[in-house]
Structures are given as structure tokens and as C-alpha cells.
């Protein structure tokens, strides 16, 4: 469940970036994912579930055909490293 919510948050962030930069079609996105910290626990994200969520939420957007390159890293957050148009 958290994987899907994270995917939604990432896609919303990417859509804002694409809009601000005037990107019509995103080819690829490099994302780093660490542990996700909630108020009462820390959760390890399943990368396969995250990618599935990203691809499904990206349908009918500038990200629809994007390749999501996801790298697992240490730390307690996620970040977008690169967007290629």
C-alpha cells in the first residue's frame, strides 16, 4: 500500500517538474529510494511494486512512456536525480 502511495507522490512531483520545464514527453527518470520513515515506523519499499505503481499512475500523462530507473540507497527518503526529455 505504501509503495502505491509513494508512486503517486513521485508522479505528482514529476508532473509539476515537467509542467514547469515545458516538457511534453519524458523519456526516463532516475530515482533513488531509501527507507521511508513514518511517524511510528520505518518501511522498506518494494521496488517492483513501486515501479508497477509508477507505470500505472503515469498513464495518460507526459510520463506515460518514461523508463523509471530506480536505485535502492541508504537513507530515509527518496529523490529524483535526473529527468530526460
C-alpha positions as CSV (number, residue, x, y, z in Angstrom):
1,X,0.0,0.0,0.0
2,X,2.8,2.5,0.9
3,X,4.5,1.6,-2.4
4,X,1.5,2.8,-4.3
5,X,1.1,6.0,-2.3
6,X,4.8,6.7,-2.8
7,X,4.4,6.1,-6.6
8,X,1.5,8.7,-6.6
9,X,3.6,11.2,-4.7
10,X,6.6,10.7,-7.1
11,X,4.3,11.0,-10.3
12,X,2.7,14.2,-8.9
13,X,6.1,15.7,-8.3
14,X,7.3,14.7,-11.7
15,X,4.2,16.1,-13.4
16,X,4.9,19.5,-11.7
17,X,8.5,19.5,-12.8
18,X,7.6,18.6,-16.4
19,X,5.0,21.4,-16.5
20,X,7.4,23.9,-15.1
21,X,10.1,23.0,-17.6
22,X,7.7,22.7,-20.5
23,X,8.5,19.0,-21.0
24,X,5.8,17.4,-23.2
25,X,7.2,13.8,-23.1
26,X,9.5,12.4,-20.5
27,X,11.8,9.6,-21.8
28,X,13.4,8.5,-18.5
29,X,13.6,9.3,-14.8
30,X,16.3,8.3,-12.4
31,X,15.0,7.9,-8.8
32,X,16.8,7.0,-5.6
33,X,14.8,5.3,-2.9
34,X,15.8,4.8,0.7
35,X,13.7,3.6,3.7
36,X,10.5,5.6,4.1
37,X,10.0,6.9,7.6
38,X,6.5,7.4,9.0
39,X,5.7,8.8,12.4
40,X,5.6,5.4,14.1
41,X,7.8,3.2,11.9
42,X,10.2,2.9,9.0
43,X,9.3,0.9,5.9
44,X,11.4,-0.7,3.2
45,X,9.8,-0.1,-0.2
46,X,9.4,-3.0,-2.6
47,X,10.9,-1.7,-5.9
48,X,8.8,-4.0,-8.1
49,X,5.6,-2.7,-6.6
50,X,6.8,0.8,-6.8
51,X,7.6,0.5,-10.5
52,X,4.2,-1.1,-11.2
53,X,2.5,1.8,-9.4
54,X,4.6,4.4,-11.2
55,X,3.8,3.0,-14.6
56,X,0.1,2.7,-13.9
57,X,-0.3,6.2,-12.4
58,X,1.8,7.7,-15.3
59,X,-0.8,6.6,-17.9
60,X,-2.2,9.5,-20.0
61,X,0.5,11.9,-18.7
62,X,3.8,13.2,-20.1
63,X,5.4,10.3,-18.2
64,X,3.4,7.5,-19.8
65,X,6.3,6.1,-21.9
66,X,9.0,7.0,-19.4
67,X,11.6,4.5,-18.2
68,X,11.8,4.6,-14.4
69,X,15.3,3.7,-13.3
70,X,15.0,3.1,-9.6
71,X,18.1,2.7,-7.4
72,X,17.9,1.5,-3.8
73,X,20.1,3.7,-1.5
74,X,20.7,4.1,2.2
75,X,18.9,6.8,4.0
76,X,15.3,7.6,4.9
77,X,13.9,9.4,1.8
78,X,13.6,9.4,-1.9
79,X,14.7,11.8,-4.6
80,X,14.7,12.4,-8.3
81,X,18.2,12.6,-9.7
82,X,17.5,13.1,-13.4
83,X,14.7,13.6,-15.9
84,X,15.4,13.1,-19.6
85,X,13.0,14.5,-22.2
